[in-house]
Amino acid sequence: MEKVAVKKLDKRAKLPTYGSEAAAGADLYALADGEITVPAGETVLVHTGLAMEIPEGFAGLIYARSGLASKRGLAPANKVGVIDSDYRGEIMVALHNHSGQPQNIADGERIAQLVITPFLKADFFAADDISDTARGIGGFGSTGTK
């Protein structure tokens, strides 16, 4: 297990926690002065009160919590948030309400999950040709639906 430094920007903030021994995502918790209402079809920026040092060569990816998304329609507005290793500001979650009803978020409620993952830094260059594959240029469902 890797150590990741987390700074509480507010004494009420909760450190991320894993729901089980094998969980890939650590839960992020809302920090609010009371309930936050997310109107139907709208997005609200939810504070966590945390800043952290993501290790260089890694990114923090913010994903929806499956229960919150499937049962209440609340998921990150950008689908997957990306936290770069050089960002030191507060981690916030832009929660979008996909349901037809207003949804309330309580202070301390789990609002998203954070996965810290390595990534490949690419050195992009212009090329006249790229290699061919069996799939080729087929995209957007070209491999079938079943």
C-alpha atoms as an extended CHARMM CRD file, in Angstrom:
* protein
*
       146  EXT
         1         1  MET       CA              0.0000000000        0.0000000000        0.0000000000  PROA      1               0.0000000000
         2         2  GLU       CA              1.3950000000        3.3910000000       -1.0090000000  PROA      2               0.0000000000
         3         3  LYS       CA              1.3460000000        6.3780000000        1.3360000000  PROA      3               0.0000000000
         4         4  VAL       CA             -0.4580000000        9.4810000000       -0.0020000000  PROA      4               0.0000000000
         5         5  ALA       CA             -0.2740000000       12.7300000000        1.9660000000  PROA      5               0.0000000000
         6         6  VAL       CA             -3.7070000000       14.3010000000        2.4980000000  PROA      6               0.0000000000
         7         7  LYS       CA             -4.1890000000       17.7580000000        3.9890000000  PROA      7               0.0000000000
         8         8  LYS       CA             -7.4400000000       18.5680000000        5.7670000000  PROA      8               0.0000000000
         9         9  LEU       CA             -8.4050000000       22.0820000000        4.7250000000  PROA      9               0.0000000000
        10        10  ASP       CA            -11.2240000000       21.9640000000        7.2890000000  PROA      10              0.0000000000
        11        11  LYS       CA            -11.0990000000       20.0590000000       10.5880000000  PROA      11              0.0000000000
        12        12  ARG       CA            -14.4840000000       18.4720000000        9.7580000000  PROA      12              0.0000000000
        13        13  ALA       CA            -13.1850000000       16.8750000000        6.5420000000  PROA      13              0.0000000000
        14        14  LYS       CA            -12.9900000000       13.0810000000        6.3960000000  PROA      14              0.0000000000
        15        15  LEU       CA            -10.0420000000       11.2340000000        4.9050000000  PROA      15              0.0000000000
        16        16  PRO       CA            -10.8670000000        8.9030000000        1.9900000000  PROA      16              0.0000000000
        17        17  THR       CA            -11.6980000000        5.3370000000        3.0450000000  PROA      17              0.0000000000
        18        18  TYR       CA            -11.9510000000        1.9910000000        1.2780000000  PROA      18              0.0000000000
        19        19  GLY       CA            -15.2290000000        0.1130000000        1.6710000000  PROA      19              0.0000000000
        20        20  SER       CA            -13.5670000000       -3.3050000000        1.5370000000  PROA      20              0.0000000000
        21        21  GLU       CA            -10.1190000000       -4.8850000000        1.5440000000  PROA      21              0.0000000000
        22        22  ALA       CA            -10.1050000000       -5.3290000000       -2.2630000000  PROA      22              0.0000000000
        23        23  ALA       CA            -11.7990000000       -2.0280000000       -3.2070000000  PROA      23              0.0000000000
        24        24  ALA       CA            -10.0480000000       -0.0840000000       -5.9870000000  PROA      24              0.0000000000
        25        25  GLY       CA            -11.7980000000        3.1940000000       -5.2100000000  PROA      25              0.0000000000
        26        26  ALA       CA            -11.6000000000        5.1380000000       -1.9550000000  PROA      26              0.0000000000
        27        27  ASP       CA            -14.7720000000        6.9330000000       -0.9220000000  PROA      27              0.0000000000
        28        28  LEU       CA            -14.7840000000       10.7400000000       -0.8790000000  PROA      28              0.0000000000
        29        29  TYR       CA            -17.0640000000       12.5000000000        1.6070000000  PROA      29              0.0000000000
        30        30  ALA       CA            -19.1050000000       15.6880000000        1.2660000000  PROA      30              0.0000000000
        31        31  LEU       CA            -18.1560000000       18.6200000000        3.4550000000  PROA      31              0.0000000000
        32        32  ALA       CA            -21.0910000000       20.9940000000        3.8720000000  PROA      32              0.0000000000
        33        33  ASP       CA            -22.7790000000       23.3120000000        6.3170000000  PROA      33              0.0000000000
        34        34  GLY       CA            -26.0260000000       21.3430000000        6.2240000000  PROA      34              0.0000000000
        35        35  GLU       CA            -27.7330000000       19.5670000000        3.3440000000  PROA      35              0.0000000000
        36        36  ILE       CA            -26.8730000000       20.3380000000       -0.2620000000  PROA      36              0.0000000000
        37        37  THR       CA            -29.7300000000       20.1550000000       -2.7520000000  PROA      37              0.0000000000
        38        38  VAL       CA            -28.9060000000       19.1250000000       -6.3080000000  PROA      38              0.0000000000
        39        39  PRO       CA            -31.8950000000       20.1480000000       -8.4590000000  PROA      39              0.0000000000
        40        40  ALA       CA            -33.0780000000       17.7550000000      -11.1840000000  PROA      40              0.0000000000
        41        41  GLY       CA            -30.9480000000       18.0930000000      -14.3040000000  PROA      41              0.0000000000
        42        42  GLU       CA            -28.4130000000       20.4050000000      -12.6350000000  PROA      42              0.0000000000
        43        43  THR       CA            -24.8500000000       20.2130000000      -11.3410000000  PROA      43              0.0000000000
        44        44  VAL       CA            -23.5250000000       21.3090000000       -7.9410000000  PROA      44              0.0000000000
        45        45  LEU       CA            -19.8850000000       21.5240000000       -6.8960000000  PROA      45              0.0000000000
        46        46  VAL       CA            -19.4810000000       19.5860000000       -3.6330000000  PROA      46              0.0000000000
        47        47  HSD       CA            -16.5220000000       20.2640000000       -1.3420000000  PROA      47              0.0000000000
        48        48  THR       CA            -14.4680000000       17.5320000000        0.3270000000  PROA      48              0.0000000000
        49        49  GLY       CA            -12.2340000000       19.8170000000        2.4000000000  PROA      49              0.0000000000
        50        50  LEU       CA             -9.1880000000       17.8210000000        1.2790000000  PROA      50              0.0000000000
        51        51  ALA       CA             -6.0570000000       18.4600000000       -0.7640000000  PROA      51              0.0000000000
        52        52  MET       CA             -3.5410000000       15.7280000000       -1.5240000000  PROA      52              0.0000000000
        53        53  GLU       CA             -0.1940000000       14.8640000000       -3.0470000000  PROA      53              0.0000000000
        54        54  ILE       CA             -0.9030000000       12.4630000000       -5.8870000000  PROA      54              0.0000000000
        55        55  PRO       CA              2.4830000000       10.8270000000       -6.6570000000  PROA      55              0.0000000000
        56        56  GLU       CA              4.2280000000       11.8750000000       -9.8690000000  PROA      56              0.0000000000
        57        57  GLY       CA              3.4180000000        9.4810000000      -12.7240000000  PROA      57              0.0000000000
        58        58  PHE       CA             -0.0510000000        8.8720000000      -11.2710000000  PROA      58              0.0000000000
        59        59  ALA       CA             -3.4450000000       10.5580000000      -11.5730000000  PROA      59              0.0000000000
        60        60  GLY       CA             -6.4000000000       10.6020000000       -9.2290000000  PROA      60              0.0000000000
        61        61  LEU       CA             -9.5720000000        9.6090000000      -11.0910000000  PROA      61              0.0000000000
        62        62  ILE       CA            -12.9270000000       10.5200000000       -9.5760000000  PROA      62              0.0000000000
        63        63  TYR       CA            -15.7000000000        8.0790000000      -10.4330000000  PROA      63              0.0000000000
        64        64  ALA       CA            -19.3600000000        7.7640000000       -9.4760000000  PROA      64              0.0000000000
        65        65  ARG       CA            -20.3830000000        5.6130000000       -6.5430000000  PROA      65              0.0000000000
        66        66  SER       CA            -22.5330000000        2.8980000000       -8.0950000000  PROA      66              0.0000000000
        67        67  GLY       CA            -25.3370000000        3.0730000000       -5.5290000000  PROA      67              0.0000000000
        68        68  LEU       CA            -25.5820000000        6.8610000000       -5.6360000000  PROA      68              0.0000000000
        69        69  ALA       CA            -25.6530000000        6.8390000000       -9.4440000000  PROA      69              0.0000000000
        70        70  SER       CA            -28.0590000000        3.9260000000       -9.9540000000  PROA      70              0.0000000000
        71        71  LYS       CA            -30.4740000000        4.6300000000       -7.1040000000  PROA      71              0.0000000000
        72        72  ARG       CA            -30.4670000000        8.4440000000       -6.9660000000  PROA      72              0.0000000000
        73        73  GLY       CA            -29.0980000000        9.5480000000      -10.3480000000  PROA      73              0.0000000000
        74        74  LEU       CA            -26.1070000000       11.4130000000       -8.8770000000  PROA      74              0.0000000000
        75        75  ALA       CA            -22.7730000000       11.0920000000      -10.6930000000  PROA      75              0.0000000000
        76        76  PRO       CA            -19.8060000000       13.3040000000      -11.5680000000  PROA      76              0.0000000000
        77        77  ALA       CA            -20.8640000000       15.7700000000      -14.2710000000  PROA      77              0.0000000000
        78        78  ASN       CA            -17.6940000000       15.1530000000      -16.2820000000  PROA      78              0.0000000000
        79        79  LYS       CA            -18.1430000000       11.3590000000      -15.9240000000  PROA      79              0.0000000000
        80        80  VAL       CA            -14.5480000000       10.9160000000      -14.7050000000  PROA      80              0.0000000000
        81        81  GLY       CA            -12.7130000000       13.7270000000      -12.9520000000  PROA      81              0.0000000000
        82        82  VAL       CA             -8.9310000000       13.8680000000      -13.3250000000  PROA      82              0.0000000000
        83        83  ILE       CA             -6.6360000000       15.1260000000      -10.5540000000  PROA      83              0.0000000000
        84        84  ASP       CA             -3.0970000000       15.7500000000      -11.7990000000  PROA      84              0.0000000000
        85        85  SER       CA             -0.0990000000       15.0600000000       -9.5560000000  PROA      85              0.0000000000
        86        86  ASP       CA              0.8780000000       18.7430000000       -9.4910000000  PROA      86              0.0000000000
        87        87  TYR       CA             -2.5680000000       19.9620000000       -8.3030000000  PROA      87              0.0000000000
        88        88  ARG       CA             -2.5830000000       21.0260000000       -4.6550000000  PROA      88              0.0000000000
        89        89  GLY       CA             -6.0030000000       22.6710000000       -4.3540000000  PROA      89              0.0000000000
        90        90  GLU       CA             -9.1680000000       21.3260000000       -2.7720000000  PROA      90              0.0000000000
        91        91  ILE       CA            -10.6470000000       18.2130000000       -4.3110000000  PROA      91              0.0000000000
        92        92  MET       CA            -14.2280000000       18.9420000000       -5.2580000000  PROA      92              0.0000000000
        93        93  VAL       CA            -16.8090000000       16.8030000000       -7.0250000000  PROA      93              0.0000000000
        94        94  ALA       CA            -19.1510000000       18.2700000000       -9.6400000000  PROA      94              0.0000000000
        95        95  LEU       CA            -22.2480000000       16.1340000000       -8.9470000000  PROA      95              0.0000000000
        96        96  HSD       CA            -24.9000000000       16.0800000000      -11.6650000000  PROA      96              0.0000000000
        97        97  ASN       CA            -28.4620000000       14.9960000000      -10.9390000000  PROA      97              0.0000000000
        98        98  HSD       CA            -29.6750000000       12.7700000000      -13.7940000000  PROA      98              0.0000000000
        99        99  SER       CA            -32.9510000000       12.0060000000      -12.0050000000  PROA      99              0.0000000000
       100       100  GLY       CA            -36.2030000000       13.8780000000      -12.3930000000  PROA      100             0.0000000000
       101       101  GLN       CA            -36.3140000000       14.8320000000       -8.6960000000  PROA      101             0.0000000000
       102       102  PRO       CA            -34.1680000000       17.0960000000       -6.5090000000  PROA      102             0.0000000000
       103       103  GLN       CA            -31.6270000000       15.0860000000       -4.5080000000  PROA      103             0.0000000000
       104       104  ASN       CA            -30.1270000000       16.0260000000       -1.1470000000  PROA      104             0.0000000000
       105       105  ILE       CA            -26.5610000000       15.3510000000       -0.0550000000  PROA      105             0.0000000000
       106       106  ALA       CA            -25.8550000000       15.3410000000        3.6750000000  PROA      106             0.0000000000
       107       107  ASP       CA            -22.6350000000       16.5520000000        5.2760000000  PROA      107             0.0000000000
       108       108  GLY       CA            -20.3380000000       13.5340000000        5.5710000000  PROA      108             0.0000000000
       109       109  GLU       CA            -22.1480000000       11.5180000000        2.8940000000  PROA      109             0.0000000000
       110       110  ARG       CA            -20.0440000000        9.4700000000        0.4650000000  PROA      110             0.0000000000
       111       111  ILE       CA            -20.2950000000       11.2680000000       -2.8830000000  PROA      111             0.0000000000
       112       112  ALA       CA            -17.7290000000        9.7010000000       -5.2270000000  PROA      112             0.0000000000
       113       113  GLN       CA            -14.7870000000        7.3470000000       -5.3020000000  PROA      113             0.0000000000
       114       114  LEU       CA            -11.1470000000        8.1030000000       -5.9940000000  PROA      114             0.0000000000
       115       115  VAL       CA             -8.8780000000        5.7010000000       -7.8730000000  PROA      115             0.0000000000
       116       116  ILE       CA             -5.1740000000        6.5540000000       -7.9910000000  PROA      116             0.0000000000
       117       117  THR       CA             -3.6720000000        5.0220000000      -11.1150000000  PROA      117             0.0000000000
       118       118  PRO       CA             -0.4480000000        5.1800000000      -13.1440000000  PROA      118             0.0000000000
       119       119  PHE       CA             -0.5690000000        6.6760000000      -16.6140000000  PROA      119             0.0000000000
       120       120  LEU       CA              1.6000000000        6.8300000000      -19.7200000000  PROA      120             0.0000000000
       121       121  LYS       CA              2.9640000000       10.2590000000      -20.6150000000  PROA      121             0.0000000000
       122       122  ALA       CA              3.0330000000       10.3430000000      -24.4290000000  PROA      122             0.0000000000
       123       123  ASP       CA              5.4490000000       12.1970000000      -26.6910000000  PROA      123             0.0000000000
       124       124  PHE       CA              3.1020000000       12.9430000000      -29.6070000000  PROA      124             0.0000000000
       125       125  PHE       CA              4.5880000000       13.3810000000      -33.0800000000  PROA      125             0.0000000000
       126       126  ALA       CA              3.1400000000       13.8260000000      -36.5660000000  PROA      126             0.0000000000
       127       127  ALA       CA              3.3710000000       10.7450000000      -38.8010000000  PROA      127             0.0000000000
       128       128  ASP       CA              2.4730000000       10.2120000000      -42.4540000000  PROA      128             0.0000000000
       129       129  ASP       CA              1.2230000000        6.6730000000      -41.7360000000  PROA      129             0.0000000000
       130       130  ILE       CA              0.2760000000        4.5250000000      -38.7500000000  PROA      130             0.0000000000
       131       131  SER       CA              0.2060000000        0.7220000000      -38.5510000000  PROA      131             0.0000000000
       132       132  ASP       CA             -2.8840000000       -1.1810000000      -39.6810000000  PROA      132             0.0000000000
       133       133  THR       CA             -4.8780000000       -3.6420000000      -37.5540000000  PROA      133             0.0000000000
       134       134  ALA       CA             -7.6550000000       -6.1660000000      -38.2360000000  PROA      134             0.0000000000
       135       135  ARG       CA            -10.1600000000       -3.6160000000      -36.9360000000  PROA      135             0.0000000000
       136       136  GLY       CA             -8.7200000000       -0.7430000000      -38.9480000000  PROA      136             0.0000000000
       137       137  ILE       CA            -10.8790000000        2.3700000000      -38.9560000000  PROA      137             0.0000000000
       138       138  GLY       CA            -14.0420000000        0.6290000000      -37.6940000000  PROA      138             0.0000000000
       139       139  GLY       CA            -15.4960000000        2.4440000000      -34.7080000000  PROA      139             0.0000000000
       140       140  PHE       CA            -18.7520000000        3.3360000000      -32.9280000000  PROA      140             0.0000000000
       141       141  GLY       CA            -20.2560000000       -0.1430000000      -32.8330000000  PROA      141             0.0000000000
       142       142  SER       CA            -18.3220000000       -1.6480000000      -35.7530000000  PROA      142             0.0000000000
       143       143  THR       CA            -17.5310000000       -4.7850000000      -33.7290000000  PROA      143             0.0000000000
       144       144  GLY       CA            -21.2550000000       -5.5600000000      -33.2420000000  PROA      144             0.0000000000
       145       145  THR       CA            -23.7310000000       -5.4420000000      -30.3790000000  PROA      145             0.0000000000
       146       146  LYS       CA            -23.5900000000       -9.0820000000      -29.1620000000  PROA      146             0.0000000000
